[in-house]
Amino acid sequence: MSLRKSPRAIARASAIGFTLVLTLAPLLAPPPGGSAMASQVEALPTGAQHLVSVGGSITEILYALGEEDRLVARDSTSLYPEAALALPDVGYMRALSPEGVLSVNPDGILVLEGSGPPEAIQVLQKASVPLVVIPERFDSQGIIDKIMAVGQAIGEPEKAEAFAAKVADDLDAARKITADVKDRKKVLFILSLQGGKILASGTGSAANGIIELAGGENAITGYSGYKQLTDEAVIEAQPDVVLMMDREGDLSIDEDELFSHPAIAATPAGKDRQVIRMDGLYLLGFGTRTAAAVKDLAVRLYDDEITN
């Protein structure tokens, strides 16, 4: 049975998949240090032309390298570029079904570190189809390593090296625009505000990484990953700005709800009604567009204080 879907079904499936990402990512975020370097990544067999990409940033990199014709399927976090939505969707990267991944008859599988569940990855690793795990780390070098790892895996290291050099230059340029900022903004990244409970990012997360790259300071440093905060912890953090993903539906948070929260209202961010919303994959994907996301966030954080 074909996995190809109508455009309407594709859009619906993508929205569902991205909602799952927003819901489950805090609990299952990969370790910030990564488990492999690009040089340690094995290459797929020569001639592998039917690839499954699991991880939105991997899919972005394959398109950026001009290797999209080798893709036969992608996971539900692979929402960019738009052309990728026409590919069969094998499911959410942290809730994979081995049968679903193998049903498209790939001859190579690229999975982002942290994909799962572990049992599914173990089954895929024991299958006859070669699988390569691409390392994940939430900083500039992590992005470069990821590009190089994808290039190594698909047998295009020279192409990846050239692209990685461009991305490195773009990241350096984006970071430099806040080099002269004296007073760094304290940023509170809120993932959800359901039932009045603030679920926020600590260190070791994609949110923490993008805040630091944009010249901000994470307002929460007492834990790694994402956890619910007490009102006292929010007030003590005294964030200058709230950062959130721009989204719709049950997980959306309007400004009245946000700034009427008693803990937020008692912070500089609440008193000045300072909130920044950005597309989730663009903001937290740590892929080919991260340099642009860093610049956009930096400009919105510091307005006229920086030269861009």
C-alpha positions as CSV (number, residue, x, y, z in Angstrom):
1,M,0.0,0.0,0.0
2,S,1.4,3.4,-1.0
3,L,2.3,5.9,1.7
4,R,1.8,8.9,-0.5
5,K,-1.0,11.2,0.6
6,S,-3.1,14.0,-0.7
7,P,-1.9,17.6,0.1
8,R,-4.7,18.0,2.6
9,A,-3.8,14.7,4.4
10,I,-0.1,15.7,4.3
11,A,-0.8,19.1,5.9
12,R,-3.0,17.5,8.6
13,A,-0.4,14.8,9.3
14,S,2.4,17.4,9.5
15,A,0.4,19.5,12.0
16,I,-0.2,16.5,14.2
17,G,3.4,15.5,14.0
18,F,4.6,18.9,15.0
19,T,2.2,19.0,17.9
20,L,3.8,15.8,19.1
21,V,7.2,17.4,18.8
22,L,6.1,20.3,21.0
23,T,4.5,17.9,23.5
24,L,7.2,15.3,23.8
25,A,10.5,17.0,23.1
26,P,11.0,18.4,26.6
27,L,10.9,14.9,28.0
28,L,13.0,13.3,25.4
29,A,15.6,15.9,24.4
30,P,19.0,14.4,23.3
31,P,22.0,15.0,25.5
32,P,23.6,18.4,24.8
33,G,27.1,17.1,24.3
34,G,26.2,14.6,21.5
35,S,27.6,11.1,21.3
36,A,29.6,11.2,18.1
37,M,31.6,13.6,16.0
38,A,31.3,13.9,12.3
39,S,34.6,12.2,11.7
40,Q,33.3,9.1,13.5
41,V,30.2,8.8,11.4
42,E,30.2,5.8,9.1
43,A,29.3,6.2,5.4
44,L,26.3,4.4,3.9
45,P,27.2,1.9,1.2
46,T,28.2,3.4,-2.1
47,G,25.2,3.8,-4.3
48,A,22.6,4.2,-1.6
49,Q,19.9,6.2,-3.4
50,H,16.7,5.5,-1.5
51,L,17.1,7.3,1.9
52,V,14.8,7.9,4.8
53,S,15.6,11.1,6.8
54,V,14.5,11.1,10.5
55,G,15.0,14.6,11.9
56,G,14.0,18.0,10.4
57,S,17.5,19.4,10.3
58,I,18.8,16.3,8.5
59,T,16.2,16.8,5.8
60,E,17.0,20.5,5.5
61,I,20.7,19.6,5.0
62,L,20.0,17.0,2.3
63,Y,18.0,19.6,0.4
64,A,20.7,22.2,0.9
65,L,23.3,19.8,-0.5
66,G,21.2,19.1,-3.5
67,E,20.6,15.5,-2.6
68,E,16.8,15.6,-2.2
69,D,16.3,13.3,-5.1
70,R,17.7,10.5,-3.0
71,L,14.9,10.9,-0.3
72,V,12.1,8.4,-0.4
73,A,10.5,9.4,2.9
74,R,10.9,11.7,5.9
75,D,9.7,12.0,9.5
76,S,6.9,14.3,10.7
77,T,9.4,16.9,12.1
78,S,10.7,17.4,8.5
79,L,8.5,20.4,7.6
80,Y,11.0,22.4,5.6
81,P,11.5,23.0,2.8
82,E,7.9,22.8,1.7
83,A,8.8,20.3,-1.0
84,A,9.6,17.8,1.7
85,L,5.9,17.6,2.6
86,A,5.3,15.7,-0.6
87,L,7.3,12.8,0.7
88,P,5.8,9.9,2.6
89,D,5.8,10.5,6.4
90,V,7.2,7.6,8.5
91,G,6.1,9.1,11.8
92,Y,7.3,11.2,14.7
93,M,11.1,10.9,15.3
94,R,10.8,9.9,19.0
95,A,7.9,7.4,18.4
96,L,9.1,5.5,15.3
97,S,7.7,2.3,14.1
98,P,10.4,0.1,12.4
99,E,7.8,-1.3,10.1
100,G,6.8,2.2,9.0
101,V,10.4,3.2,8.3
102,L,11.2,0.0,6.4
103,S,7.9,0.0,4.4
104,V,9.3,2.5,1.9
105,N,12.1,0.1,1.0
106,P,15.0,2.3,1.8
107,D,18.7,1.4,1.2
108,G,19.9,3.8,3.8
109,I,18.4,5.5,6.9
110,L,19.7,8.7,8.5
111,V,18.4,9.4,12.1
112,L,19.1,12.3,14.3
113,E,20.6,11.5,17.7
114,G,17.8,11.2,20.3
115,S,15.4,9.5,17.9
116,G,13.5,6.6,19.3
117,P,12.2,4.8,21.1
118,P,15.4,2.9,21.8
119,E,13.7,-0.4,21.0
120,A,12.8,0.8,17.6
121,I,16.3,2.0,16.8
122,Q,17.7,-1.3,18.0
123,V,15.3,-3.1,15.6
124,L,16.3,-0.8,12.7
125,Q,20.0,-1.3,13.5
126,K,19.5,-5.1,13.3
127,A,17.7,-4.9,10.0
128,S,19.4,-5.3,6.7
129,V,19.2,-1.6,5.8
130,P,22.2,0.4,6.9
131,L,21.4,3.1,9.5
132,V,23.6,6.1,10.5
133,V,23.0,8.2,13.6
134,I,23.8,11.9,13.1
135,P,25.1,13.7,16.2
136,E,23.1,16.5,17.7
137,R,24.5,19.4,19.8
138,F,22.9,22.8,20.4
139,D,25.7,25.2,19.5
140,S,27.5,26.5,16.3
141,Q,30.0,23.7,16.1
142,G,27.2,21.2,16.6
143,I,25.5,22.5,13.4
144,I,28.8,22.3,11.4
145,D,29.4,18.8,12.7
146,K,25.9,17.8,11.7
147,I,26.4,19.0,8.2
148,M,29.7,17.2,7.9
149,A,28.2,14.1,9.4
150,V,25.4,14.0,6.8
151,G,27.9,14.6,4.0
152,Q,30.1,11.8,5.3
153,A,27.1,9.5,5.6
154,I,25.9,10.0,2.0
155,G,29.4,10.0,0.4
156,E,29.5,13.7,-0.3
157,P,32.1,15.0,2.2
158,E,33.5,17.7,-0.2
159,K,30.1,19.1,-0.9
160,A,29.3,19.2,2.8
161,E,32.6,20.8,3.7
162,A,31.9,23.7,1.2
163,F,28.4,24.2,2.6
164,A,29.5,23.9,6.2
165,A,32.1,26.7,5.6
166,K,29.3,29.0,4.4
167,V,27.1,28.2,7.3
168,A,30.0,28.8,9.7
169,D,30.6,32.2,8.2
170,D,26.9,33.0,8.5
171,L,26.8,31.9,12.1
172,D,29.9,34.0,12.9
173,A,28.3,37.0,11.3
174,A,25.0,36.5,13.2
175,R,26.8,36.3,16.5
176,K,28.9,39.3,15.9
177,I,25.9,41.7,15.7
178,T,25.5,41.5,19.5
179,A,29.3,41.6,20.3
180,D,29.0,45.2,21.6
181,V,25.9,44.8,23.6
182,K,26.7,45.6,27.2
183,D,23.5,44.7,29.1
184,R,22.4,41.1,28.1
185,K,18.7,40.4,28.2
186,K,17.5,37.6,30.5
187,V,15.3,35.4,28.4
188,L,12.7,32.9,29.7
189,F,11.7,30.3,27.1
190,I,8.2,28.9,27.8
191,L,7.2,25.8,26.1
192,S,3.7,25.6,27.5
193,L,1.4,27.3,30.0
194,Q,-1.3,24.6,30.4
195,G,-3.3,24.8,33.6
196,G,-1.3,27.9,34.7
197,K,1.8,25.7,35.0
198,I,4.9,27.2,33.3
199,L,7.0,24.6,31.5
200,A,10.3,26.3,30.7
201,S,13.7,25.6,29.4
202,G,16.8,25.2,31.5
203,T,20.3,24.6,30.2
204,G,21.3,21.9,27.7
205,S,18.4,22.4,25.3
206,A,17.8,23.9,21.9
207,A,16.1,26.9,23.5
208,N,19.1,27.5,25.7
209,G,21.4,27.2,22.7
210,I,19.6,29.7,20.5
211,I,19.3,32.2,23.3
212,E,23.0,32.1,23.9
213,L,23.8,32.4,20.2
214,A,21.6,35.4,19.9
215,G,23.4,37.2,22.7
216,G,20.9,36.6,25.4
217,E,21.1,34.9,28.8
218,N,18.9,32.0,29.8
219,A,16.9,33.2,32.8
220,I,16.8,29.6,34.1
221,T,20.0,27.8,34.8
222,G,19.2,25.6,37.8
223,Y,18.4,22.4,35.7
224,S,18.9,20.8,32.3
225,G,16.2,20.3,29.8
226,Y,12.6,21.4,30.4
227,K,10.7,21.4,33.7
228,Q,7.7,23.0,35.3
229,L,8.6,26.1,37.3
230,T,7.1,27.3,40.6
231,D,5.8,30.8,40.6
232,E,8.6,31.7,43.1
233,A,11.3,30.4,40.6
234,V,9.9,32.5,37.8
235,I,9.8,35.6,40.0
236,E,13.3,35.0,41.2
237,A,14.6,34.6,37.6
238,Q,13.4,38.1,36.7
239,P,13.4,37.6,32.9
240,D,13.4,40.7,30.7
241,V,11.8,38.8,27.8
242,V,9.6,35.8,27.3
243,L,10.4,33.7,24.2
244,M,7.9,31.2,22.8
245,M,7.1,29.3,19.7
246,D,4.4,30.8,17.5
247,R,1.7,28.2,17.2
248,E,-2.0,27.7,17.0
249,G,-4.6,25.5,18.6
250,D,-4.7,24.1,22.2
251,L,-1.0,24.9,22.8
252,S,-1.2,28.5,21.8
253,I,-0.7,31.2,24.5
254,D,-2.3,34.6,24.0
255,E,-0.7,37.7,25.5
256,D,-3.5,38.3,28.0
257,E,-3.1,34.8,29.4
258,L,0.6,35.2,29.5
259,F,0.9,38.6,31.2
260,S,-2.0,38.0,33.6
261,H,-0.1,35.1,35.1
262,P,0.9,36.3,38.6
263,A,4.5,35.1,38.3
264,I,5.1,36.6,34.9
265,A,3.4,39.8,35.9
266,A,5.9,40.2,38.7
267,T,8.9,40.2,36.3
268,P,10.4,42.9,34.0
269,A,9.1,40.9,31.0
270,G,5.5,41.0,32.4
271,K,5.6,44.6,33.5
272,D,6.9,45.7,30.0
273,R,4.8,43.1,28.1
274,Q,7.9,41.8,26.4
275,V,7.3,38.6,24.4
276,I,8.9,37.2,21.2
277,R,7.3,34.5,19.2
278,M,9.0,32.6,16.4
279,D,8.3,29.5,14.3
280,G,9.4,26.5,16.3
281,L,11.3,24.6,13.7
282,Y,13.1,27.7,12.5
283,L,14.0,28.8,16.0
284,L,15.0,25.4,17.5
285,G,15.9,23.2,14.5
286,F,19.6,23.8,14.6
287,G,19.9,23.3,10.9
288,T,20.6,25.2,7.8
289,R,18.5,28.2,8.8
290,T,19.8,28.7,12.3
291,A,22.1,31.6,11.4
292,A,19.1,33.5,10.1
293,A,17.1,32.6,13.2
294,V,20.0,33.8,15.5
295,K,20.1,37.2,13.6
296,D,16.3,37.5,13.8
297,L,16.2,36.8,17.5
298,A,19.1,39.1,18.2
299,V,17.5,42.0,16.4
300,R,14.2,41.5,18.2
301,L,16.0,41.2,21.6
302,Y,18.1,44.3,21.2
303,D,16.3,46.5,18.6
304,D,18.4,49.7,18.1
305,E,21.3,48.5,20.3
306,I,22.9,46.5,17.5
307,T,24.1,47.1,14.0
308,N,22.7,44.6,11.6
